[in-house]
Structures are given as structure tokens and as C-alpha cells.
Amino acid sequence: MRPFRPSRCAVLALIAAAALAAAETSEASARMQVEIDAAAGSAAAAAPDPRLNEHMMGLAAEMSDQLTDIMASLQHGSDSARDAAVARLGQLSIATAEAGREQARMFRSAVVVGGALPELVSMLGSEQTRRQALAAEAIHTLAIDDPTSDADNFHSLEICQSGAVAPLVAMLSSTDEAAQAAATGALSCLAENPVCQQMIAGAGALAPLMKLTQYGSDMGKLSAMGALDVLTVNNPLVQQELLTAGAPKLLSGLESMGAQLLREQAGSFGARLRDEKAAAAAPKLDEAAHVRAARDTRIKYDGLRQRAVRMMQGWGDERSTHRSGR
């Protein structure tokens, strides 16, 4: 199936629909107008063909209708309708990210000012772990920025300031593995933002992430280790806290047993943690460099997990691990 790739005009229609449907305060209206003006300026500068064909008009209408329906379901629908709306929101988030940085940024802006974040945060606190996981996965897709650009999409901070951090950290201690995994993925992505990184560490994420690194499944251990690694980027205080909590000993244990990918990553992460002199001498990164370094760290672990998935024989088959190594 051909991936959805909206034009600038489609995105403009999407933003306008979100503004009409959900900008309930003067601040939200003002912010939305800024987004519309910026999008219009970008479209004018690109000199698009004024004869937008019927197909693209249909795509614009489809995107507008979907976001309007999603917001209506989130705010007024039944539990099942809200679940379906969150799943659709995540799918649209991925589709716009694949379409390009402008579409991704403008879609996320429309979602933020349209009032979706409070609804997602509310669902993170649900008693239904499946609903929690759906909301965390949607937050994860919204927080992902453009890997081809040094500019962070700035929506991670919006998400963190909306109150998402505390319930996501609480989900790390869930008895449901899917909820744990969804929360770990969302927090890893949010932590690329320097302010979010501080908020996540301050909310007590280190202890449950260390517990998952020790007692989770092998895939869960790798994901939790990745979140901890992102939290240490450009942050000597987090590194010191992990040293005090005994993270090097934990990582040394993982380095001596288990699957090869897990052993290798535990060894390299543990070596960086123990090198306090290098950490103390490292220059403080500015915000753009922090985002870039944290993103690179997160993407590295994403790649490792993808390699693990491709190992059809499972984590424990070392021969499969060697065959799949790149």
C-alpha cells in the first residue's frame, strides 16, 4: 500500500481544521495562527502549482476529517472509541513523519494546540494497561524528531510539560510487559530534549529502569539500558547517580552472560559510566548538540533491537547472533 504523503496544502487544511475544532483559549488560537502563517509562508516560498489536482484535495480533506474525528472521539467518545482514536493518531503521526519534516512538525503542532495531549496523559493513568500502552505509543510517535535535521521538533518539551512524565515513569513498574515497553520507548525519545531529560531523571525513572535492566526480558533489558544511556548524555549528575546506585556492577553482570548483543552493549555502556575522568573533562553541550548526541544514542539502541528481532532463532542462539552480526 502506497504510504500517505500529504502536500503542503494538505497540511494547511489539517492545521486549519484543528484550529476550528479545538483552539479553545486565546493562547491556543494565537499559537495556531502562528503555525498557519508559517505554513502559508513556506508554501508561498515554494511556489506550488495553483492547480492542485482533485486527488490532493481529497487527501487534504481526508487528513482534516481524520484529525477532527480523532479529537471528537478523544474528548467525547466511549473507551473503545478513544482507544481507536489514539491508535489512529499514532498512525497519522508516523505517516506525516515519513512525508517530510515540514509535514511532521506542522501535524504535531496541530495535535498539541488542538488539545490532544491532556487526553493522552489522562489515558496514561488508566487502570487498563492496554490503554496505557496505546497512549504511551502515541506519545512516542509524536516525540520523534527528524533524524536528518539538527533541529529538534520541540514537541517533546510540550509533551513533558503537559504532565506525561510522571505516569510514564509509573508505567515502568507495571506488571504488564507491553506497558513497560511502551513507557520505556516514550521516555527514551522524550529524554532527547534536555529539559525533559532532567524531568525524567527527577521523577525517579532511574531506579525502575535499573530494575528492568536487571530483571526484564532480554529485549526489555536492552530497551531499559538504552533509556538509561540516553539519560546520561551530557548529564554528569545522572551518571554519578547511576554509579552510586551500583549500575556498573549490574552492567558487568550482564556483560558476562546472556545474548551477545546484550553483553556487548552492557560492556560499552558500563565502561563509559566508570570513566568518571572523561565525563568530568567533557565539555558541556549546547541544546542542539545535546539533542543530536541523545538522538544518536537512542537510534543506536533502536538498531540493536531491530537486529535482535531479525534473529529468528531467538536471543539464546549464539550462532544466530553471529550470523546476523553486521
C-alpha positions in Angstrom: 0.0 0.0 0.0 1.4 3.4 -1.0 2.3 5.5 2.1 0.3 8.6 2.6 2.3 11.7 1.6 0.3 14.9 2.2 1.2 18.1 0.3 1.8 21.4 2.0 -1.8 22.3 1.1 -3.0 19.2 2.8 -1.1 20.1 5.9 -2.5 23.7 5.8 -6.0 22.2 5.6 -5.2 19.9 8.5 -4.0 22.8 10.7 -7.0 24.9 9.8 -9.4 22.1 10.8 -7.6 21.6 14.1 -7.8 25.3 14.8 -11.5 25.5 14.1 -12.3 22.3 16.1 -10.2 22.7 19.2 -8.4 26.1 19.8 -10.4 26.9 22.9 -8.3 29.6 24.5 -6.8 32.9 23.2 -3.3 31.5 23.7 -4.1 28.3 21.7 -5.6 30.5 19.0 -2.6 32.7 18.8 -0.2 29.8 18.6 -2.3 28.1 15.9 -2.3 31.3 13.9 1.5 31.4 14.1 1.6 27.9 12.7 -0.8 28.7 9.9 1.1 31.8 8.9 4.4 29.9 8.9 2.9 27.2 6.8 1.5 29.6 4.4 4.8 31.5 4.1 6.6 28.2 3.4 4.1 27.2 0.8 4.3 30.6 -1.0 8.0 30.5 -1.0 8.0 27.1 -2.7 5.6 28.4 -5.4 3.3 25.4 -5.5 1.3 24.7 -8.6 -2.0 26.5 -8.0 -3.9 23.8 -10.0 -4.0 21.4 -7.1 -5.5 18.3 -8.5 -8.6 16.5 -7.2 -6.5 13.7 -5.7 -4.5 16.1 -3.5 -7.7 17.9 -2.4 -9.1 14.6 -1.4 -6.0 13.9 0.7 -6.3 17.3 2.4 -10.0 16.7 3.2 -9.2 13.2 4.5 -6.5 14.4 6.8 -8.6 17.3 8.1 -11.6 14.9 8.7 -9.4 12.4 10.5 -7.9 14.8 13.0 -11.3 16.3 13.7 -12.8 12.9 14.3 -9.9 11.9 16.5 -10.3 14.9 18.7 -14.0 14.4 19.0 -13.5 10.7 20.0 -10.8 11.6 22.5 -12.9 14.2 24.1 -16.4 12.7 23.9 -16.2 9.1 22.8 -16.5 5.8 24.7 -13.5 4.0 26.0 -13.3 1.8 22.9 -13.7 4.8 20.6 -10.9 6.7 22.5 -8.6 3.6 22.1 -9.2 3.5 18.4 -8.7 7.3 18.1 -5.3 7.1 19.9 -4.2 4.3 17.6 -5.2 6.4 14.5 -3.3 9.4 16.0 -0.2 7.3 16.2 -0.6 6.0 12.6 -1.1 9.6 11.3 2.0 10.7 13.3 4.1 8.1 11.6 2.6 8.9 8.1 3.4 12.6 8.4 6.9 11.9 9.7 7.5 9.8 6.6 6.2 12.6 4.4 8.9 15.1 5.5 10.0 17.4 8.2 7.5 20.2 7.5 4.5 17.9 7.4 5.7 16.2 10.6 6.3 19.4 12.5 3.0 21.0 11.4 1.0 17.9 12.2 2.5 17.7 15.7 1.8 21.4 16.2 -1.8 20.9 15.3 -2.1 18.0 17.7 -0.6 19.9 20.5 -2.7 23.1 20.2 -5.7 21.0 19.3 -5.8 19.7 22.9 -4.8 16.0 22.4 -2.0 15.9 25.0 -4.2 16.2 28.1 -6.4 13.4 26.7 -3.3 11.2 26.2 -1.9 12.0 29.6 -5.3 11.1 31.1 -5.2 7.7 29.4 -1.7 7.0 30.7 -3.3 6.9 34.2 -5.9 4.4 33.1 -6.5 1.2 35.0 -6.4 -0.7 31.7 -2.8 -1.5 30.8 -3.6 -1.8 27.1 -5.0 1.7 27.1 -1.9 2.9 28.9 0.3 1.3 26.3 -1.7 2.8 23.4 -1.3 6.3 24.9 2.4 5.8 25.5 3.0 4.6 21.9 1.2 7.6 20.6 3.3 9.9 22.7 6.4 8.1 21.4 5.4 8.7 17.8 4.7 12.4 18.5 8.0 12.9 20.2 10.2 11.5 17.5 12.0 14.3 15.6 13.6 14.4 12.2 16.8 12.4 12.1 18.0 14.2 9.0 17.9 17.6 10.7 19.8 19.0 13.7 16.7 20.9 14.7 14.6 19.2 17.4 10.9 19.4 16.6 10.3 21.0 20.1 7.2 18.9 20.8 9.0 16.7 23.4 9.0 19.6 25.8 5.3 20.3 25.1 4.6 16.6 26.0 6.7 16.7 29.2 5.2 19.9 30.4 1.7 18.5 29.8 2.2 16.1 32.7 3.2 12.9 30.8 6.5 12.2 32.6 5.1 11.1 36.0 2.6 8.5 34.6 5.1 7.2 32.1 7.7 6.7 34.9 5.0 4.9 36.9 4.3 2.6 34.0 7.9 1.3 34.2 6.8 -0.6 37.3 3.8 -2.1 35.6 3.3 -5.9 35.7 2.4 -5.7 32.0 5.4 -6.1 29.8 3.8 -4.2 26.9 3.0 -1.2 29.1 6.6 -1.3 30.4 8.0 -1.4 26.8 5.8 1.4 25.6 6.7 3.6 28.5 10.4 2.9 28.1 10.3 3.8 24.4 8.4 7.0 25.0 10.8 8.1 27.8 13.9 7.3 25.7 12.6 9.6 22.9 11.5 12.4 25.2 14.8 12.4 27.0 16.5 13.7 23.9 15.2 17.1 25.0 17.5 18.5 27.7 14.6 19.8 29.9 12.7 16.5 29.5 15.8 14.6 30.4 16.0 16.5 33.7 12.3 16.0 34.4 12.5 12.2 33.7 15.5 11.7 36.0 13.9 13.9 38.7 10.7 11.9 38.5 12.6 8.8 39.7 13.0 6.9 36.4 16.5 5.6 37.1 15.5 3.1 39.8 12.8 1.3 37.8 14.9 1.4 34.6 17.8 -0.3 36.5 15.3 -2.9 37.8 14.1 -3.6 34.3 17.8 -3.8 33.2 18.3 -6.5 35.8 15.1 -8.5 35.8 13.4 -7.8 32.4 13.3 -10.0 29.4 16.4 -9.6 27.2 14.7 -7.2 24.9 13.3 -5.3 27.9 16.8 -5.2 29.4 18.2 -3.7 26.2 15.4 -1.1 26.0 15.9 -0.1 29.6 19.6 0.1 29.2 19.1 2.4 26.2 16.8 4.7 28.2 19.5 4.9 30.9 22.2 5.6 28.3 20.1 8.5 26.8 19.6 9.9 30.3 23.3 10.1 30.9 24.0 12.1 27.7 25.5 15.4 28.7 24.4 14.8 32.3 27.1 14.1 34.8 24.6 14.2 37.7 22.7 11.2 36.3 26.0 9.4 35.6 27.0 9.9 39.2 23.6 8.7 40.5 23.9 5.6 38.5 27.5 5.0 39.8 26.2 5.4 43.3 23.3 3.1 42.7 25.6 0.3 41.5 24.9 0.4 37.8 28.5 -0.6 36.8 28.2 -3.9 38.8 24.8 -4.6 37.2 26.2 -4.0 33.8 29.2 -6.1 34.5 26.9 -9.0 35.3 25.0 -8.6 32.0 28.4 -8.4 30.2 29.3 -11.9 31.4 26.0 -13.7 30.5 23.1 -13.6 28.1 22.8 -12.8 24.4 25.8 -11.3 22.6 24.1 -8.0 21.7 23.2 -7.5 25.3 26.7 -8.4 26.5 28.4 -6.1 24.1 26.2 -3.1 24.9 26.3 -3.6 28.6 30.1 -3.7 28.3 30.4 -0.4 26.4 27.8 1.4 28.5 29.5 0.2 31.7 32.9 1.3 30.5 31.6 4.8 29.8 29.9 5.0 33.2 33.1 4.0 35.0 35.2 6.6 33.2 34.5 9.5 35.6 37.5 11.4 34.5 36.4 11.5 30.9 32.9 12.6 32.0 34.3 15.4 34.1 36.5 16.6 31.3 33.8 16.5 28.7 32.6 20.0 27.6 29.0 20.9 28.2 27.0 20.5 25.1 24.6 23.2 23.9 21.0 22.3 23.3 21.4 21.4 19.6 24.4 19.2 20.3 22.7 17.6 23.2 19.7 16.7 21.1 21.9 15.3 18.4 24.0 13.2 20.8 21.0 11.9 22.6 19.2 11.1 19.3 22.2 9.2 18.1 22.3 7.2 21.3 18.6 6.3 21.0 18.8 5.4 17.4 21.8 3.1 18.1 19.7 1.1 20.6 16.7 1.1 18.1 19.1 -0.5 15.6 20.2 -3.1 18.1 16.6 -4.1 18.9 15.9 -4.4 15.2 18.8 -6.7 14.9 17.5 -8.7 17.8 14.1 -9.1 16.1 15.8 -10.4 13.0 17.4 -13.2 14.9 14.7 -15.7 14.2 16.4 -18.3 16.4 16.0 -16.1 19.5 18.3 -14.4 21.9 19.8 -17.5 23.3 21.1 -18.9 19.9 24.6 -17.5 19.8 25.1 -19.0 16.3 22.2 -16.9 15.0 23.7 -13.9 16.7 27.0 -14.3 15.0 25.3 -14.9 11.6 23.2 -11.8 11.9 26.1 -9.5 13.1 26.9 -6.6 10.8 
